[in-house]
């Protein structure tokens, strides 16, 4: 089992930490904190817009819910426990959206999204991991997020712009 790392007060102050629950065994959920330094750095620099951030966060929620088995944070907003049937429907819809993104944008885009949104890597960390130029990584992320906005915008009920 992975050790849950607590964010520093500085990371919490930046506001780029999101909390989600990951199902590690059937009906056993562990709180998990997510961060994406690259996404929020690109937003602060003006390279991407709010719609890009929203699309990336939507993909991360879909990935965590559908692929990693997290509870859908929107399923129990009323404060009550979510209905098991609703949870299964929510998970199936998240998997479908993730698969649509993978089929439409490809494995390389999926790798960028996982590194940025799930592993929380910065552009510099991705540059080192992928052995690419910093500008190429930033440009690839910007293009990927533009495509992701278009893709999510075309899905029923998910308007990004």
N, C-alpha and C positions, 0 to 999 in steps of 0.2 A: 504494500500500500504506500502511496506517495505521501510524503510529509507536506502538510498544508503550510505554505509560507505566508507569513503575515507581511503586508506591505508596510513600508516605512511611512512615518507621518508626512514626509515630503511627497511621496507618491499619492497618498490619500488627498493631500492638499491640491494636487494637480487635477484631481477629478477624473482621471482616466482609468480608474479601477472599477470593474463591474463584478458583482457577486452572482454566482449561479450554483445550482446543486447538481453534482454529477452522481449518477447511479453506479456504484461500484459492484454491488451484488443486487439480486432481486429485492426491491423495496428497501435498499440501504443506500441512502443519499449522503454525500459528503459535500459540505460547502466548499466552493472553489472560487478564487479571485482571479479575474482576467484583466489584462492590460494590453494596450497596443501603443507603444511609444511612437512607432512609425506613423500610424494613422493620425494621431493627435498632433504630432510635429508637422506633418504635411498640412493639416488643417490650419494650424497657427501661422504657418508661413504663407498661407493663401494659395497654395498649389492645388488644393481640393476644396470643395464646398461642403455645406452641411448635408446635401443629398448623398454625397459620396460616403460620408461618415455613417449616415443612416443605413445605406445599403450594406456597408461592411459590417455594421453591428447586427443587421438583420441576418446576414449570412452566418455570422458567428453564433447567433442564437439558434438558427436552424441547424448548424453543424453540432453544436453542443446538445441540443434537444434530440435531433434525429440520429446522429452518428455516435456521439459519446454517451447518450442516454440520460441527459440532464432533464430535470423537470422543466416544462415550458413556463417561463416566468409570467406569461400572460394568461395562463390557464386558471390560476387561482387568485386573480386580482381582488375578488370580493372579500378575501380573508378566510373563506371556507376552504376545506380541502377540495382538490379538484376531483372530478368524477373520473374513475378509471377508464371508462369508454372515451371520454373527452381527451384524456391523456394519450391514449392509443391513437386516436384520430389526429391529434396535434403532432405526435411523433411521426406518424406516417406522412403527413403533409410536409413536415420539415425534411424528411428523407427525400421526398419527391422534389422539393425545391433544391436541395443540395445536389441531387443527381442531375437536375436540369442545368444548374450552374456548371457542373463538371462536364456534361456533354457539350454545352454551348461554348464554354470558355477554355476548356482543356485542362490537362494535368498540370502544366506549368503554372497556370493561373491559380489552380487549386493549391499548389505548393506555396505560392506567394501568400494566399489568403491564410493558410494554416500557420505559416511562419509569423505573419503579422498579427493575426487576430487570436489564434489559439496559443501559440508559444510566446507571443508578446515581444517579438524581436524588433529592434530598431532597424533603420535603414543600414546603419554601419554593420550591425550584426549579420543582416542578410547579405550584405556585400561580401563579408568575410566567408560566410557559409557557402555562398554561390560562386565566389571568386569572380565577381563582376565589378565593373566600374560603378561608383556611387550614383552618378547621373543616370546611368542605364537602369539601375534598380528603381530610383525615384520615378523615372519616366514610365517604366513598366507598371509600377503600382498605380500611377495616375491613369494610364490607359485602361488597366484592369478595372479600376473603380468606376470609370466612365462606362465601360461595358456592363459592369454589374448593375449600375443604376438603370441602364436601358433594359436589361434582362428582368430585373425585379419590377420595373415600371410596366412591363408587358404582362406580368402575371396578374391573375384575377385578385382584386382586393388589396394590392400592394402598390400604392402610388408613391414614387420617390420624388418627383419634381413638383 
